Structures are given as C-alpha cells and as structure tokens.
Amino acid sequence: MATISEFKQLFDKFLLENKCPTGEIVKKKYYFPVDQLKTIYTFMLTTTNIQWSQFQQIITKYVEYLDFCYYSWECFSLIVQHLNTDKTNVYMFTNLLGFIKIPTEKNEDDKLLFKNNKRPQFKYNSEQLKSWVTVVWDGMKPFMLSNIKIRREMLTLLIEKMQMHLNNPLVTADFLMDSLDTPGPIAILGLQGIFILVKDYNLECPNIYGKLYNFFTTDIFNYRYKTRLFYLADIFLRSTHLPELLVAAFVKRMARLSLVAPPTDIQIMAAFIGNLLIRHPSLKVLIQSDSVVGSDPYIFEEKDPLKSNALNSSLWELVSLKQHILPKVGKSVNFLFKKLPQVEWDMSELLDDSYENMIDEEYKTDFQKVSLTYEKPVSFSVPLSNHMDDLWTLDD
C-alpha cells in the first residue's frame, strides 16, 4: 500500500525538474513538468490509506506559486476525463479543486516555482486557462447528477471561483435552474449562481422572484446557508421599480416567519423589512402600532406572491414581538414603528451575529438599579412602618 513517504518522494522528484529537467525543452515555451504533477495528483486520488490533511500539509506551501496553480488546472482537465468512482476518490478531487486557486492574471510580484532565466519565461494565457476549467466543470457533471454531496461541493466551487473562468458562464444556467428545485442548501447555491448570471451576464430569468419567495419557509432556520439567502434576497429586491404587490408579499412573509424564528434571525428579518419599507414608502400603511386582527387575509400557503393578498393585511406579527424577552430583539422591531431612517440598514453586520453574542451583550448591559426598600435596615429589627404589625403577628 502507498505511504506518505512515497508521496514525498514523488514530490521531491518533481521539484528536481527545475535544476535537472528530464523533459523536452521546447523553444519559446515555459518549462513545467505537467506529466509529473499529474502523476502526483493521480497518486493522491487513488491512495486510500492517506488522509487529505496529510496531502494538504505537503502541497500547501506551493499554492502561492503562479505556475504551480496554473498548470495544476491543466492536470485537472486531463484527470477528470478518466475519473472513476471505483478507482479514484472523487471527494478528494473536489477538495483538490477547492484548494488550488485559479490564477486571474500574472503580476510582477507573482512567484514562479520553475523560473529559470536560461529558459523561456512564463506567459499567462487566460483563454487556455478557461478551456481547462470548462473541461473540469463538464467532466464533473455526471458525478454531480448522481451524488448530492458532490453536487453541493461543486456548486460552491462554481460560485466562489469557477463560474467567471468558464468559456461561457451562461451554459450553467440550466443546471442552476434545476438546482433550484432541490430542497435545502443546493437550491440556495443555485439561486446565488443565477444571481451572478443575471447581474454580470444579463441572463433573463422568468419567475425568479416567485422561486425566491418560496425559499422562505420555516425550514430555512435549519439551513447552513440561510445567511446567504437573506443576503441574496436583499440584493434581488433592491430595485425601487418592483411592483408593490410583490414587495408586500415578501414583507408579510418575513413578518409571519419572525413569529417562529430564532432571535438572531428576527433581527435580520426586521432589518430586511425596514429596508423594503424605505425603498417603498407607500407600504408603511402595513405597520399599525395597535394592529388587532380577527382574520388575516394574507394567504401564507400561496406559492404565487402576487396572489398572497399581502397588501390587504397588516404587520400584526411585529406588534407581538415589540415585547420580546430579549430587549435587543424588541428594540430592533420597535424601530419599525418609528420614523424610518433615510439610509438602509447594513445587513452584513447582522448576518455575522450569533445567539451567543447576543446573550453576551445582554449580560454586559447596565440596567437601572431599582430600590428594593425605602428604609435602611438596622440589624434584624422590624422596619419603622406599622405594616409588619398589620400583616404579621410575632409570638414569643
């Protein structure tokens, strides 16, 4: 069985190529032993008795080299065409894709692992790099369709680093739209991918607001990516030209969910509602300080936000939260019943908040001291007032 020492030997042999190249030196081409690096990566993917953390510890100091990262993606484009779940560790491959950065361009201060003044210098080719990244993405599709864990990891990589480096990012639109129909984190990641295509590549996405609206259910409080959903929703609804009927549905949905939300999420939704009311001042009619509802016309179960009848309702849910047991939560809701500011709330600060931080802040809060007695006690004697005589009888 392969050992970590054998892996180190392969790496040492790879590094010797800088001083003593064994491959062909091509005129006007930067020398980098791609075949040897591909052998190292293949070794990693086919070895079962060595942990990812051990591999990571060895290669971590080389990811700062531009040529190492650049040609690693050439290796990945070759490896992905022969990936096999029976012989190779596909999960390890996703770790590798996430660990090795995709270089954007060459700068003067970039370090090169195989730099040699006697040989041709390194040249960064963005089109070539895009073709390698595209091959990797296409090659991973079969595994994403058959394994939900791999799909989640690859969607994260797509959004965080790969999408902008594809030959045509719009080809991911169908895959991302399909991801919206998968409950949980995958749908949220798909939504973020769609948002990038809409914002940066002018993708026209019908009914995106309807899909966004239906993300907000009681299940979101258990999602690992819920803060990402709040952030995306705030951006999607930033336009002041959206129909008031649509925005009112989002405001009402947030208010209803706040009744069952954790305290930190109530603060986020209160800021979210506040931002929507600032963008659409006419919706302030929904806020009534003494809202009493016999029957709410809002239809929570309605999938179409335009048919939810939210504009005919009121935010009575927020009235009940004004006296929340945590003062910080009650304060965040009370702000909505006062004159709203001109500047929107910065939700980024709230998204990083936690329940533990909120409790710590409450412990540090200085409360006004309340007198428990108006007479200074003297030893164990009875107070000067006659109330004790009226209420108690002291027998010898």
N, C-alpha and C positions, 0 to 999 in steps of 0.2 A: 504493500500500500504506500501511496505517496506521502511524504512528510514535508514539514515546513522547511527543513534544511535543504531539500531538493528544490523547493521553490526559490529559496535564496540563491542557490547555485545557478539556477536559470537566470535570475535577475543579475547576478554578478557577471555572467557571461554576456548578457545583453549590454551592460554598461561598458564592457571592454571594447565594444564595437566603435566607440568614439576614437580610441587611440589605435586600435588594430582592426580596421574594418575587414570583414570576410566577404561581404557582398560586393557587387559590381558598382564602381563609381561612375555614375552617368554624368556626362558633361551638362553643365548648367542646371543640374538638379541637386537639391539638398539631400545629403545622405542621411537616411534614417532607417534602421533595421526593422521594417514593419513586420516581416515574417517572424522574427524572433519575439517581438512583442505580442504578436498574435498567438504564438506558441505558449507564452506565459499566461495570457488570458484564457486560452483553452484549457490549460492545466488547472487554473482556478475553477473553471466551470465543471470539470469532470472529476474533481477530487472531493471525496465525501467525508474524510476524516479531519479536515482542517476548517476552522471557523472563519467566517467573513472578517471578524475583527482582527485576526492574525494577518490576513492578506492586507487589510486596510492599513495596519501599522507599518507595513513594509513600503507600500506604494504612496503613502500619504505625503512624503516629502518630495515626490516627483510631480505631483499635480500642479505645482506652481510653475512648471516649465511649459512654455507655449507649444513647442514642437511635440512634447510628450502627449499633451491633451489633443492636439490637432490630429496626429496620426493614430491616436487611440480610436478615434471615430472611424477612421478607415478600417482598422481592425474589427470594430464592432459591425461594420457593414458587411464584412466578409464572414464573420462568425454567425450572424443572425440568419444567414441563408442555410445554415446547417444545424440550427438548434433542434434538439430533440429531447423531449421531456424524459425519455427513458435513459439517455446517456449524459445529458447536461443539466445543470442546475439553473433553471430559468429564473428563479427568485434571486440567485446570486448575480445573474446577468442584469436584472433590474437594479440591484444595488450598485453594480458597476456603472451603469448608465447614469445613475444619480450622483455618483461620487466624482466622476470625471467631467469637468466643466466643458462647455462648448465655447472655445475662444471666439470673441467677436471680431477682433482685428489685431494687427501687430503694432505695438508701440515700441519706442526706443528703449524703454526700461524693462521690456519683457526678457525673461531669462530663457536661454536655449540649452537643452541638455546635450545636444550633439553639435554645438557650434564649433567650427574649425576654420580658421582664416585661410587655410590652404585648400579648402573645398568650397563649392558654390554655397551661397548664403540662403537662408530660409526665406521663402516667399509665401505669404498668406493668400489663399485663394478662397474667397467666400462662396463662390458658386460650387466649387468642388466639395467644400465642407457641407453645404446644403444638400448636395446629392447624397452624401454619406448618411446624413441624419435622416433624410427621406427614406432611404433603403432600410434603415433600422426601424423606423416607425411602421412602414409597410410590412416588414418581416415579423413584427411583434403582434400584428392584428389577430392572427389565428389563436394565439395564446390569450389575448385579451377577451376574445369571444367565448373561450372555454373555461376561463378561470377568473372569478370575480376579484380575487386579491391582486392578481397581476394587472387586471384592468384598472383597479384603483391606483396602483403604483404608477402605471404608465400614464394615466390621466394627469396625475400630479406632475410627472416629469414633462408632459406635453405643455401644461400651463406655465410651469415655472422656468422651462429652459428650451424646449424643443420647437414649440409652435412657430416662433419667429425665424427659426433656422430651416424650415421646410421649403422646398422649391415653390410650393403653392399651399399656403396655410388653409385656404378655403376648402381643400379636399377633406379636411377633418370635420366639416360641418355636419354631414350625415351621421358620422359616428358620434359626435357630440349630442346631436338631437336624439339619437337612440338612447344615449346615456341618461337623458332627462327622464325617461320612463322607468329607470331603475331606482327603486326607493333607497334612501339613505345618502351617504357621502358621495357616491358615484354621481348621483343626479346633481348635487351641488357643484361638484367639479366640472361636470358637463355644462352647467349654467355659466360658470366662470369662463370656460373655453368659448362658449357662444358670445359672451360679452366682449371678449377680446376681438373676435371676428367682426362683431358689429361696430366696435369702436375704431379699430385700426384698419379693417379691410372692407368696410362698407357692406357687410352682409345684411341682407334683408331677411328678417326672421319673423314670420307671422305668428300671432298669438303668444309671443314671448311673455307678455305681461300676465296672460292667463296662466301660463305654466309657472311663472314666478309666484303668483298669488296662491297657487295650490301647494307650494312648498311650505307655507306657514300653517302647520298643524301642531298639535300637542307633541308630536314626535320629535320636532326639531330641538327640543331642550335636551334630548339624549344624544344628539349628533356631535361628533367630534369637530365637524366643520361648520357649526352653527354661526360662529362669529364671521366667517367668510360669507355666509348667506346674508346676514344683516348688512355687511359692508357692500355687497353687490346690489342688494335691493335699494339701498340709499342712493347708489350711483344711477341705477336704472331709472329711478323715479325723480331724478334731479331736474328734469325739464319742467318748466312752468307752463308748457303748452299741452300737457296731458289733460284728458277730459276729467272734470271734477268728479264725475260719477265713478271713474276708475280709481282715482286717488282716495276718495271717500271710502271705498271698499277696503283699501289697504289700511287706512286709519282705523276703521272699525274692527278689522281682523286683528290688528295689533292690540287694540284695547281689550278685545274679548280674550285673547290668549294671555294677556297680562294677569288675568284672574288666577291662572294656574301656573304661572311662570316662576322660576327661582328669582330671588331678589335682584341678583346682578342683571338678569335678563329684563326685568321690569324697568330698570334704569335705562337700558339700551332702547327698549321699545318706547319709553316715554320721550327720549331724545329723538327717536325716529318720527314719532307722531308730531313732535314740536317742529321738526324740520319741514314736514309736509304741510303743516298749517302756516308756516312762514312763507312757503312757496305759493300756497293757495289760501290767501286770507279769507276768502268767502266761506271756507269750510269751518271757520271758527264758530259758526252757528251750532255745530255739533256739540260744543262744550257748553254745558249749563251747570252752574255750581250746585244747583239743587235738583238735579235730574232724578225724577222718580218715574219708573217705568212699570206700567201694568203689563203690557205686552210689547215686546220689541219687534218691530217689523223687519229687522235685519235677519237674513237667512244665512246662518253660518255654514250650513251644509252645501250651499250652492257653489258649483265649480266655476261658473262664469262670474267674475267680479262685477260685470255690468248689470247682472240680474240679481245681485245680492240685496238690493233695496237699502243699501247703507246710508244713502243721502237722506232718507226719511227717518233715520234713527238718531240717537244721541249717544254721547260717550259716558253713560251712567256707570260703566265699569271703573272709570278713573275716579269718580266720586267716592266709590267704596275703598279705593286704595289711598286716599288722602290721609287716612289714619292708620297707615301700615305700621306694624310693630317695630320695624326698623326706621328710625327717623330719617335716615338718608334717602330711603326709598320714597317715603311720604313727601319729602322735600322736592324730589325730582318730579313727582306728579303734580304737586301744588303749583309749580312754576307754570304749568299749562293753563291754569285758571287765572293767571295774572296777565298783564300786558306783555305779549311776546316780544322778544328782542328782534332787532333788525338782522343780526348776524346769526347764522345757524349754529347749532351745537356741533362740536367736533366729536364725532362718534368714535374716532380711533382711540381716544383715551379710555372710553368706556368699554371698548371691546377687549382690552387687556386686563380689565378688572376681574377680581375673583371674590368668591364668598368669604374666603379667609381674610383678604384685605379689608373687606367691608366690616367684618367683625372687629378687626384690629383697630380700625378708625373709630368705631363706636366705643371701644374701651378707652381710647385716648381722649375722647370728647369730655370737656369740662362742663358739668351741669351746674345749674344754680343751686346753691345749698339752701335747703329748706329747714326752718327751725322745727324741732320736734317738741319743744316745751317753751313756755314763756316765763317760767320761774326757774331760777338757778337752784339745782338740787343741793341740799345740805345733808351730807351723810345719808342715812336711811330714813330721815324724818319725813313726816307726811307734808305735802305741799300746803302752802298758806291758805289756798282756797278751801271752801267748805264742800267742794264737790265730792271728796272722798267720804265725808260723813253722810252725804245723801245717798251714795251708791253702795257703800260697804259698811259692815258692822264688824268692828275688831273686838273679839272677845279675849279676856285674859286667859 
